[in-house]
Amino acid sequence: MIAFEDLPAGRIIPLGEVIVDRDDMVDFAKKFDPQPFHLDEEAGRNSIFGGLSASGWYTASLWMRRWVDVVLSDSTSQGSPGGRELSWLAPVYAGDTLTFAAEVLSARLSKSRPTLGLVEFAGTAHRGDELVYKFVATGMFTARG
């Protein structure tokens, strides 16, 4: 089980790869971000993206799923108070292979709850060497002691 002590500053956690599925990408857009360039090939070609592109929120949801599968599902996670610096740095397209990771930026025990650790991390998605998504958030994890 992953606890606060397992998440020191500087730790990089590989979260694996996902191949972006076109149908899943469009279904997500239909439900949550129905902008034309996320729904229609021609609208995508006529946009600044040059093709049908994924919603940034879809990319974020793919990252979150990997975070849950690799870290949170077997951890002492107590949720998150939020994040900052959310950036979609390049469009994502169907068929892209995205590689996800998390880097622990800082970790400290709460002053008011000394058994609760606050872990700030940067979540990233790369397509090859290109960074396409990044955000910074804080997770709360209980300590073993």
Phi and psi restraints in degrees (value plus and minus 20) as a CYANA .aco file:
   2 ILE   PHI    -103.8   -63.8
   2 ILE   PSI     104.0   144.0
   3 ALA   PHI    -142.0  -102.0
   3 ALA   PSI     156.6   196.6
   4 PHE   PHI     -69.3   -29.3
   4 PHE   PSI     -64.1   -24.1
   5 GLU   PHI     -81.6   -41.6
   5 GLU   PSI     -40.5    -0.5
   6 ASP   PHI    -106.4   -66.4
   6 ASP   PSI     -18.2    21.8
   7 LEU   PHI    -144.3  -104.3
   7 LEU   PSI      40.5    80.5
   8 PRO   PHI     -95.0   -55.0
   8 PRO   PSI     135.9   175.9
   9 ALA   PHI     -75.1   -35.1
   9 ALA   PSI     117.1   157.1
  10 GLY   PHI      76.4   116.4
  10 GLY   PSI     -36.4     3.6
  11 ARG   PHI     -87.9   -47.9
  11 ARG   PSI     113.7   153.7
  12 ILE   PHI    -130.5   -90.5
  12 ILE   PSI     108.9   148.9
  13 ILE   PHI    -133.7   -93.7
  13 ILE   PSI      87.2   127.2
  14 PRO   PHI     -87.6   -47.6
  14 PRO   PSI     114.5   154.5
  15 LEU   PHI    -131.3   -91.3
  15 LEU   PSI     -17.3    22.7
  16 GLY   PHI      71.3   111.3
  16 GLY   PSI    -193.5  -153.5
  17 GLU   PHI    -137.0   -97.0
  17 GLU   PSI     134.7   174.7
  18 VAL   PHI    -159.2  -119.2
  18 VAL   PSI     114.9   154.9
  19 ILE   PHI    -112.5   -72.5
  19 ILE   PSI     104.0   144.0
  20 VAL   PHI     -88.8   -48.8
  20 VAL   PSI     100.7   140.7
  21 ASP   PHI    -111.4   -71.4
  21 ASP   PSI     105.0   145.0
  22 ARG   PHI     -78.2   -38.2
  22 ARG   PSI     -69.6   -29.6
  23 ASP   PHI     -83.5   -43.5
  23 ASP   PSI     -61.8   -21.8
  24 ASP   PHI     -83.5   -43.5
  24 ASP   PSI     -62.7   -22.7
  25 MET   PHI     -80.2   -40.2
  25 MET   PSI     -65.9   -25.9
  26 VAL   PHI     -91.0   -51.0
  26 VAL   PSI     -60.5   -20.5
  27 ASP   PHI     -79.2   -39.2
  27 ASP   PSI     -62.4   -22.4
  28 PHE   PHI     -79.7   -39.7
  28 PHE   PSI     -67.4   -27.4
  29 ALA   PHI     -81.6   -41.6
  29 ALA   PSI     -60.6   -20.6
  30 LYS   PHI     -78.0   -38.0
  30 LYS   PSI     -59.4   -19.4
  31 LYS   PHI    -101.6   -61.6
  31 LYS   PSI     -58.1   -18.1
  32 PHE   PHI    -144.7  -104.7
  32 PHE   PSI     -38.2     1.8
  33 ASP   PHI    -172.5  -132.5
  33 ASP   PSI      45.1    85.1
  34 PRO   PHI     -98.8   -58.8
  34 PRO   PSI      33.0    73.0
  35 GLN   PHI    -101.7   -61.7
  35 GLN   PSI     124.1   164.1
  36 PRO   PHI     -73.4   -33.4
  36 PRO   PSI     -59.6   -19.6
  37 PHE   PHI     -92.6   -52.6
  37 PHE   PSI     -28.2    11.8
  38 HIS   PHI    -116.5   -76.5
  38 HIS   PSI     -30.3     9.7
  39 LEU   PHI    -134.4   -94.4
  39 LEU   PSI     -49.5    -9.5
  40 ASP   PHI    -151.8  -111.8
  40 ASP   PSI     110.3   150.3
  41 GLU   PHI     -77.2   -37.2
  41 GLU   PSI     -67.0   -27.0
  42 GLU   PHI     -85.9   -45.9
  42 GLU   PSI     -62.8   -22.8
  43 ALA   PHI     -81.5   -41.5
  43 ALA   PSI     -57.6   -17.6
  44 GLY   PHI     -84.3   -44.3
  44 GLY   PSI     -64.0   -24.0
  45 ARG   PHI     -82.0   -42.0
  45 ARG   PSI     -54.9   -14.9
  46 ASN   PHI    -105.8   -65.8
  46 ASN   PSI     -17.8    22.2
  47 SER   PHI    -117.7   -77.7
  47 SER   PSI     156.0   196.0
  48 ILE   PHI     -86.1   -46.1
  48 ILE   PSI     -33.8     6.2
  49 PHE   PHI    -102.9   -62.9
  49 PHE   PSI     -39.3     0.7
  50 GLY   PHI      53.5    93.5
  50 GLY   PSI     -12.8    27.2
  51 GLY   PHI     159.1   199.1
  51 GLY   PSI     150.0   190.0
  52 LEU   PHI     -78.5   -38.5
  52 LEU   PSI     100.4   140.4
  53 SER   PHI    -140.2  -100.2
  53 SER   PSI     133.1   173.1
  54 ALA   PHI     -94.8   -54.8
  54 ALA   PSI     126.7   166.7
  55 SER   PHI     -82.5   -42.5
  55 SER   PSI     121.8   161.8
  56 GLY   PHI     -79.8   -39.8
  56 GLY   PSI     -52.6   -12.6
  57 TRP   PHI     -87.4   -47.4
  57 TRP   PSI     -51.0   -11.0
  58 TYR   PHI     -86.1   -46.1
  58 TYR   PSI     -65.5   -25.5
  59 THR   PHI     -79.0   -39.0
  59 THR   PSI     -62.7   -22.7
  60 ALA   PHI     -81.5   -41.5
  60 ALA   PSI     -59.8   -19.8
  61 SER   PHI     -89.1   -49.1
  61 SER   PSI     -53.9   -13.9
  62 LEU   PHI     -84.5   -44.5
  62 LEU   PSI     -62.8   -22.8
  63 TRP   PHI     -80.8   -40.8
  63 TRP   PSI     -66.7   -26.7
  64 MET   PHI     -80.3   -40.3
  64 MET   PSI     -60.2   -20.2
  65 ARG   PHI     -81.9   -41.9
  65 ARG   PSI     -61.5   -21.5
  66 ARG   PHI     -86.6   -46.6
  66 ARG   PSI     -59.1   -19.1
  67 TRP   PHI     -80.9   -40.9
  67 TRP   PSI     -64.2   -24.2
  68 VAL   PHI     -84.8   -44.8
  68 VAL   PSI     -67.6   -27.6
  69 ASP   PHI     -83.0   -43.0
  69 ASP   PSI     -59.9   -19.9
  70 VAL   PHI    -110.0   -70.0
  70 VAL   PSI     -55.4   -15.4
  71 VAL   PHI    -136.6   -96.6
  71 VAL   PSI     -83.2   -43.2
  72 LEU   PHI     -85.3   -45.3
  72 LEU   PSI     -52.5   -12.5
  73 SER   PHI     -85.2   -45.2
  73 SER   PSI     -40.7    -0.7
  74 ASP   PHI    -151.8  -111.8
  74 ASP   PSI      41.7    81.7
  75 SER   PHI    -165.9  -125.9
  75 SER   PSI     156.7   196.7
  76 THR   PHI    -116.8   -76.8
  76 THR   PSI       5.3    45.3
  77 SER   PHI     -73.5   -33.5
  77 SER   PSI     117.4   157.4
  78 GLN   PHI    -140.3  -100.3
  78 GLN   PSI       4.5    44.5
  79 GLY   PHI      75.2   115.2
  79 GLY   PSI    -180.8  -140.8
  80 SER   PHI    -167.6  -127.6
  80 SER   PSI     117.6   157.6
  81 PRO   PHI    -103.0   -63.0
  81 PRO   PSI     -23.5    16.5
  82 GLY   PHI     113.8   153.8
  82 GLY   PSI    -193.0  -153.0
  83 GLY   PHI    -167.3  -127.3
  83 GLY   PSI    -194.8  -154.8
  84 ARG   PHI    -178.1  -138.1
  84 ARG   PSI     155.7   195.7
  85 GLU   PHI      35.9    75.9
  85 GLU   PSI      23.1    63.1
  86 LEU   PHI     -95.6   -55.6
  86 LEU   PSI     103.1   143.1
  87 SER   PHI    -158.3  -118.3
  87 SER   PSI     108.2   148.2
  88 TRP   PHI    -122.5   -82.5
  88 TRP   PSI      84.7   124.7
  89 LEU   PHI    -110.9   -70.9
  89 LEU   PSI     -38.3     1.7
  90 ALA   PHI    -177.5  -137.5
  90 ALA   PSI     129.1   169.1
  91 PRO   PHI     -85.4   -45.4
  91 PRO   PSI     131.2   171.2
  92 VAL   PHI    -134.5   -94.5
  92 VAL   PSI     118.4   158.4
  93 TYR   PHI    -143.6  -103.6
  93 TYR   PSI     137.2   177.2
  94 ALA   PHI     -75.3   -35.3
  94 ALA   PSI     117.7   157.7
  95 GLY   PHI      70.9   110.9
  95 GLY   PSI     -34.4     5.6
  96 ASP   PHI     -83.5   -43.5
  96 ASP   PSI     123.1   163.1
  97 THR   PHI    -120.2   -80.2
  97 THR   PSI      98.3   138.3
  98 LEU   PHI    -125.9   -85.9
  98 LEU   PSI     115.3   155.3
  99 THR   PHI    -130.0   -90.0
  99 THR   PSI     104.4   144.4
 100 PHE   PHI    -127.0   -87.0
 100 PHE   PSI     128.0   168.0
 101 ALA   PHI    -174.0  -134.0
 101 ALA   PSI     145.3   185.3
 102 ALA   PHI    -154.4  -114.4
 102 ALA   PSI     116.0   156.0
 103 GLU   PHI    -138.3   -98.3
 103 GLU   PSI     105.3   145.3
 104 VAL   PHI     -94.5   -54.5
 104 VAL   PSI      99.6   139.6
 105 LEU   PHI    -109.3   -69.3
 105 LEU   PSI     -58.8   -18.8
 106 SER   PHI    -177.9  -137.9
 106 SER   PSI     136.6   176.6
 107 ALA   PHI    -169.5  -129.5
 107 ALA   PSI     111.3   151.3
 108 ARG   PHI    -171.2  -131.2
 108 ARG   PSI     133.5   173.5
 109 LEU   PHI    -100.9   -60.9
 109 LEU   PSI     124.9   164.9
 110 SER   PHI     -85.1   -45.1
 110 SER   PSI     119.6   159.6
 111 LYS   PHI     -91.5   -51.5
 111 LYS   PSI     -57.4   -17.4
 112 SER   PHI    -106.7   -66.7
 112 SER   PSI     -41.9    -1.9
 113 ARG   PHI    -152.8  -112.8
 113 ARG   PSI      66.0   106.0
 114 PRO   PHI     -85.3   -45.3
 114 PRO   PSI     -28.6    11.4
 115 THR   PHI    -114.1   -74.1
 115 THR   PSI     -19.5    20.5
 116 LEU   PHI    -131.2   -91.2
 116 LEU   PSI     104.9   144.9
 117 GLY   PHI    -121.0   -81.0
 117 GLY   PSI     122.4   162.4
 118 LEU   PHI    -128.1   -88.1
 118 LEU   PSI      98.5   138.5
 119 VAL   PHI    -137.3   -97.3
 119 VAL   PSI      93.9   133.9
 120 GLU   PHI    -113.3   -73.3
 120 GLU   PSI     112.3   152.3
 121 PHE   PHI    -159.7  -119.7
 121 PHE   PSI     137.0   177.0
 122 ALA   PHI    -126.0   -86.0
 122 ALA   PSI     104.6   144.6
 123 GLY   PHI    -118.5   -78.5
 123 GLY   PSI     118.0   158.0
 124 THR   PHI    -157.2  -117.2
 124 THR   PSI     135.0   175.0
 125 ALA   PHI    -152.4  -112.4
 125 ALA   PSI     111.2   151.2
 126 HIS   PHI    -138.6   -98.6
 126 HIS   PSI     125.2   165.2
 127 ARG   PHI    -131.8   -91.8
 127 ARG   PSI      83.2   123.2
 128 GLY   PHI      43.1    83.1
 128 GLY   PSI    -148.0  -108.0
 129 ASP   PHI    -108.0   -68.0
 129 ASP   PSI     -25.3    14.7
 130 GLU   PHI    -108.7   -68.7
 130 GLU   PSI     104.6   144.6
 131 LEU   PHI     -96.7   -56.7
 131 LEU   PSI     100.5   140.5
 132 VAL   PHI    -130.0   -90.0
 132 VAL   PSI     -36.5     3.5
 133 TYR   PHI    -173.6  -133.6
 133 TYR   PSI     117.8   157.8
 134 LYS   PHI    -173.2  -133.2
 134 LYS   PSI     124.1   164.1
 135 PHE   PHI    -173.1  -133.1
 135 PHE   PSI     143.4   183.4
 136 VAL   PHI    -142.9  -102.9
 136 VAL   PSI     113.6   153.6
 137 ALA   PHI    -165.2  -125.2
 137 ALA   PSI     149.7   189.7
 138 THR   PHI    -138.9   -98.9
 138 THR   PSI     112.0   152.0
 139 GLY   PHI    -131.3   -91.3
 139 GLY   PSI     131.6   171.6
 140 MET   PHI    -132.1   -92.1
 140 MET   PSI     105.9   145.9
 141 PHE   PHI    -152.4  -112.4
 141 PHE   PSI     114.9   154.9
 142 THR   PHI     -95.3   -55.3
 142 THR   PSI     130.8   170.8
 143 ALA   PHI    -108.3   -68.3
 143 ALA   PSI     134.5   174.5
 144 ARG   PHI     -88.8   -48.8
 144 ARG   PSI     -59.8   -19.8
